[in-house]
Amino acid sequence: MANILVADKDETMRELLDVSLRRTNHDVKMADNGEKTLDMIREESFDLVIIDYSLSALEILQRLRENDDEIPHFMILSAKSTPDSIRECVEAGAKDYVVKPFNLPVLIKRIELLLQIAQKGLSGTQP
């Protein structure tokens, strides 16, 4: 069981992920804006943050890094599918980038893989 933060301004998306992740026995917290997301990350330890790009995902990663805060694994969800968008998110520290709309069962599998990586303490990169 993992502690996951889902941050998206779309209530339907938050609810979909909440129900799906709880079915796989995870604890889920939710945020609907960037400031709340940042505050929650600073107040609680999360195994994974699933955040919509539009909630200032890159700024949140930058602010965490600037303050030497602990940075959980980030999965960014976005309607943008350009190589530049994906590259900038990965360079900022995101462990995964998923384009909306997505296939829910595939997304859940990707989440489980990221959680396995997080539990092993691996960065997901090879030497």
Rosetta silent file (secondary structure, phi, psi, omega in degrees, C-alpha in Angstrom):
SEQUENCE: MANILVADKDETMRELLDVSLRRTNHDVKMADNGEKTLDMIREESFDLVIIDYSLSALEILQRLRENDDEIPHFMILSAKSTPDSIRECVEAGAKDYVVKPFNLPVLIKRIELLLQIAQKGLSGTQP
SCORE:     score description
SCORE:     0.000 S_00000001
   1 L     0.000  134.557 -177.586    0.000    0.000    0.000 S_00000001
   2 L  -120.965  158.847  176.053    1.323    3.409   -0.988 S_00000001
   3 E  -100.596  114.920 -172.524    0.487    6.984   -0.077 S_00000001
   4 E  -121.938  136.121  173.378   -0.423    8.825   -3.292 S_00000001
   5 E  -105.384  124.598  176.209   -1.306   12.459   -3.934 S_00000001
   6 E  -107.691  119.894 -178.322   -3.560   13.112   -6.939 S_00000001
   7 E  -123.282  113.657 -179.557   -3.540   16.758   -8.051 S_00000001
   8 L  -157.630  139.975  179.198   -5.838   17.837  -10.852 S_00000001
   9 L   -75.217  -17.237 -179.715   -8.245   20.735  -11.266 S_00000001
  10 L   -85.489  111.832 -177.266  -10.749   18.390  -12.932 S_00000001
  11 H   -60.752  -38.299  179.320  -12.928   16.851  -10.211 S_00000001
  12 H   -62.296  -41.276  178.251  -13.966   13.945  -12.456 S_00000001
  13 H   -64.812  -44.457  178.919  -10.313   13.050  -13.083 S_00000001
  14 H   -59.064  -45.947 -178.683   -9.508   13.211   -9.359 S_00000001
  15 H   -64.970  -41.347  177.899  -12.466   10.974   -8.540 S_00000001
  16 H   -58.585  -47.552 -179.472  -11.592    8.468  -11.279 S_00000001
  17 H   -69.718  -37.554  178.546   -8.031    8.131  -10.001 S_00000001
  18 H   -58.694  -52.290 -178.946   -9.156    8.078   -6.368 S_00000001
  19 H   -62.489  -45.408 -177.417  -11.559    5.171   -6.928 S_00000001
  20 H   -63.890  -41.797 -178.089   -9.105    3.266   -9.142 S_00000001
  21 H   -75.305  -34.081  176.208   -6.177    3.621   -6.737 S_00000001
  22 H   -66.490  -32.975  176.813   -8.224    2.772   -3.653 S_00000001
  23 H   -64.240  -25.270  177.611   -9.320   -0.432   -5.404 S_00000001
  24 L   -98.661   21.482  172.367   -5.653   -1.380   -5.561 S_00000001
  25 L    67.288   35.748  176.380   -5.350   -0.707   -1.792 S_00000001
  26 L  -106.314  150.829  171.377   -3.561    2.636   -1.868 S_00000001
  27 E   -83.400  132.166 -176.154   -4.139    5.639    0.369 S_00000001
  28 E  -126.896  131.072  171.034   -5.109    8.606   -1.777 S_00000001
  29 E  -115.424  155.543 -177.020   -5.133   12.307   -0.963 S_00000001
  30 E  -131.926  147.422  175.913   -6.363   14.904   -3.420 S_00000001
  31 E  -135.832  150.006 -178.146   -5.574   18.503   -4.315 S_00000001
  32 L  -117.857    7.473  176.009   -7.226   20.800   -6.823 S_00000001
  33 L  -154.100  165.563 -174.653   -4.581   23.522   -7.205 S_00000001
  34 H   -66.020  -42.517 -178.802   -0.819   23.976   -7.259 S_00000001
  35 H   -63.172  -44.611  178.422   -0.406   25.770   -3.910 S_00000001
  36 H   -61.815  -40.180  178.702   -2.402   23.123   -2.057 S_00000001
  37 H   -60.078  -49.028 -179.933   -0.347   20.440   -3.797 S_00000001
  38 H   -60.826  -45.185  178.954    2.931   22.040   -2.715 S_00000001
  39 H   -60.213  -43.710 -178.668    1.711   22.480    0.870 S_00000001
  40 H   -65.415  -39.184  178.880    0.576   18.856    1.075 S_00000001
  41 H   -63.898  -37.429 -179.545    3.907   17.568   -0.265 S_00000001
  42 H   -74.481  -24.711 -177.103    5.748   19.601    2.370 S_00000001
  43 H   -92.890  -22.967 -172.985    3.448   18.404    5.172 S_00000001
  44 L  -140.186  149.691  179.311    3.207   14.710    4.360 S_00000001
  45 L   -88.776  121.646  178.369    5.397   12.026    2.853 S_00000001
  46 L  -113.779  143.151  175.093    4.040   10.678   -0.439 S_00000001
  47 L   -78.084  -29.619 -177.460    5.308    7.706   -2.399 S_00000001
  48 E  -153.486  139.235  172.312    3.953    9.196   -5.614 S_00000001
  49 E  -115.873  122.334  175.708    2.466   12.477   -6.796 S_00000001
  50 E  -107.178  113.592 -171.511    0.228   12.297   -9.858 S_00000001
  51 E  -132.481  139.542  174.405   -0.226   15.855  -11.068 S_00000001
  52 E   -74.174  137.662 -178.920   -1.764   17.569  -14.053 S_00000001
  53 H   -52.878  -37.482 -175.231    0.756   19.673  -15.927 S_00000001
  54 H   -68.741  -10.702  178.049   -1.559   22.706  -15.757 S_00000001
  55 H   -90.319   33.085  178.654   -1.261   22.851  -11.953 S_00000001
  56 L    60.292   42.298 -177.740    2.247   24.331  -12.250 S_00000001
  57 H   -56.051  -43.538 -178.776    3.867   20.908  -12.012 S_00000001
  58 H   -67.331  -39.744  178.369    7.259   22.199  -13.183 S_00000001
  59 H   -64.330  -39.765  178.745    7.179   25.134  -10.772 S_00000001
  60 H   -62.495  -46.838  177.385    6.339   22.792   -7.889 S_00000001
  61 H   -59.015  -43.370 -179.941    9.292   20.539   -8.738 S_00000001
  62 H   -63.544  -44.566 -179.107   11.564   23.594   -8.978 S_00000001
  63 H   -65.820  -38.384  176.450   10.392   25.026   -5.642 S_00000001
  64 H   -62.653  -43.943 -179.204   10.888   21.691   -3.888 S_00000001
  65 H   -65.349  -43.343 -179.085   14.387   21.422   -5.324 S_00000001
  66 H   -61.545  -33.793 -178.830   15.287   25.030   -4.414 S_00000001
  67 L   -93.825    7.684 -177.344   14.297   24.449   -0.775 S_00000001
  68 L    54.809   32.817  175.631   16.029   21.058   -0.596 S_00000001
  69 L   -74.352  155.717  173.398   12.665   19.492    0.228 S_00000001
  70 L   -66.486  131.488 -177.320   12.218   15.764   -0.133 S_00000001
  71 L  -110.942  113.635  176.713   10.889   15.174   -3.643 S_00000001
  72 L   -72.394  170.618  174.347    8.579   12.197   -4.131 S_00000001
  73 E   -64.743  136.960 -179.931    8.280   10.447   -7.470 S_00000001
  74 E  -114.941  134.257  168.383    6.200   12.561   -9.862 S_00000001
  75 E  -117.203  122.769 -178.911    3.947   11.376  -12.675 S_00000001
  76 E  -102.449  130.012  175.237    2.733   14.235  -14.831 S_00000001
  77 E  -104.120  136.547 -177.308   -0.547   13.999  -16.735 S_00000001
  78 E  -156.921  150.690  172.138   -1.015   16.364  -19.651 S_00000001
  79 L   -81.508  -14.174  178.788   -2.951   16.986  -22.823 S_00000001
  80 L   -78.873  133.401 -179.960    0.324   18.209  -24.342 S_00000001
  81 L  -125.624   20.596 -179.071    2.169   15.554  -26.298 S_00000001
  82 L   -77.173  147.003  177.243    5.017   17.546  -27.789 S_00000001
  83 H   -55.880  -36.524  179.633    8.556   16.242  -27.367 S_00000001
  84 H   -64.697  -41.180  178.630    9.549   19.571  -25.768 S_00000001
  85 H   -62.845  -45.968 -179.861    6.839   19.302  -23.100 S_00000001
  86 H   -63.428  -46.834 -179.367    7.829   15.760  -22.263 S_00000001
  87 H   -59.240  -46.432 -177.308   11.545   16.605  -22.210 S_00000001
  88 H   -64.062  -34.366  178.256   11.128   19.619  -19.914 S_00000001
  89 H   -69.545  -44.128  178.677    9.111   17.555  -17.418 S_00000001
  90 H   -65.310  -42.093  178.069   11.626   14.717  -17.343 S_00000001
  91 H   -63.915  -29.525  179.208   14.503   17.175  -17.038 S_00000001
  92 H   -77.086  -13.841  176.594   12.691   18.841  -14.117 S_00000001
  93 L   121.707    0.285  177.533   12.591   15.512  -12.301 S_00000001
  94 L   -66.508  140.170  179.137    9.343   13.813  -13.294 S_00000001
  95 L   -88.594  -19.322  178.800    9.642   10.039  -13.398 S_00000001
  96 E  -154.792  155.648 -179.301    6.828    9.594  -15.910 S_00000001
  97 E  -138.029  121.537 -176.550    4.730   11.649  -18.313 S_00000001
  98 E  -121.097  129.248 -179.105    1.320   10.433  -19.455 S_00000001
  99 E   -87.463  132.737  174.537   -0.668   12.046  -22.244 S_00000001
 100 L   -86.960  145.028   -4.858   -4.411   12.551  -21.757 S_00000001
 101 L   -74.549  154.132 -177.563   -6.652   10.908  -22.664 S_00000001
 102 L  -124.224  165.553  174.814   -5.110    7.707  -21.376 S_00000001
 103 L   -87.493  115.784 -173.754   -6.051    4.060  -21.048 S_00000001
 104 H   -57.707  -47.691  178.769   -6.894    3.618  -17.345 S_00000001
 105 H   -60.025  -36.306  177.617   -5.645    0.008  -16.950 S_00000001
 106 H   -68.063  -41.605  177.536   -2.353    0.986  -18.608 S_00000001
 107 H   -60.031  -44.104  179.473   -2.061    4.031  -16.344 S_00000001
 108 H   -61.322  -40.463  177.235   -2.606    1.878  -13.249 S_00000001
 109 H   -62.999  -41.751  178.708    0.149   -0.501  -14.420 S_00000001
 110 H   -64.780  -38.949  176.996    2.522    2.447  -14.922 S_00000001
 111 H   -62.249  -45.904  179.742    1.663    3.720  -11.436 S_00000001
 112 H   -61.131  -38.985  177.779    2.396    0.303   -9.942 S_00000001
 113 H   -64.079  -45.114  177.510    5.746    0.219  -11.748 S_00000001
 114 H   -61.336  -38.492  178.558    6.692    3.659  -10.411 S_00000001
 115 H   -66.180  -37.360  175.928    5.731    2.571   -6.910 S_00000001
 116 H   -62.909  -42.520  177.703    7.940   -0.502   -7.207 S_00000001
 117 H   -62.103  -45.283 -179.549   10.822    1.737   -8.271 S_00000001
 118 H   -62.184  -41.615 -179.106   10.142    4.111   -5.371 S_00000001
 119 H   -66.267  -31.835  179.095   10.024    1.259   -2.849 S_00000001
 120 H   -82.351   -8.618  179.820   13.358   -0.071   -4.050 S_00000001
 121 L    74.387   24.202 -178.509   14.845    3.408   -3.770 S_00000001
 122 L   -95.721  149.898  179.432   15.842    3.420   -7.416 S_00000001
 123 L   -86.301  -11.108 -178.996   15.850    6.504   -9.566 S_00000001
 124 L    85.603    3.349  178.608   14.727    4.602  -12.624 S_00000001
 125 L  -110.542  153.649  178.581   17.906    5.507  -14.488 S_00000001
 126 L  -103.216  149.332 -179.421   20.701    3.211  -15.489 S_00000001
 127 L   -65.416    0.000    0.000   24.388    4.021  -14.941 S_00000001
